[in-house]
Amino acid sequence: MANPDSSIELPKTSVVCKPSEGAFEQVFKMANINPKKTLFFDDSIRNIQTGKRVGLHTVWVGTSHREEGVDIALEHIHNIREALPQLWDAVDDKAKEIRTRQKVAIETIA
């Protein structure tokens, strides 16, 4: 603002946004996230490259061209199943395991 209103009190903490590495680090701490076990999707190459620097696995959405810091490039988010079939394999395997483990409880009254 060119002429800030001196009667307005601004927050004491600063706002940190992507692509700042500090923003990523704050989120990791707040959400207890291990970046090495996290897939990060974004449509901004700057955010993707920062995400890679802080240890995330990166998916750049909106292009099929890979650049430095990009692990996977997806033209559309709808292509995610073809690009990362292992995600669905794990979910399908877990669903099968749950279906085969289910037992029916029978209660008898004497």
Number of C-alpha atoms within 10 A of each C-alpha: 4 4 5 7 8 7 6 7 7 8 7 6 6 7 7 12 12 14 16 13 15 13 13 21 14 14 11 13 10 9 8 9 13 11 17 11 10 12 13 17 19 14 15 13 18 14 22 26 19 18 27 20 12 14 16 22 20 22 25 27 22 14 12 12 12 14 13 9 20 17 17 19 22 20 14 12 14 10 12 17 12 10 14 11 10 11 11 13 12 11 11 12 10 11 11 11 11 10 9 8 8 8 7 6 6 5 6 5 3 3
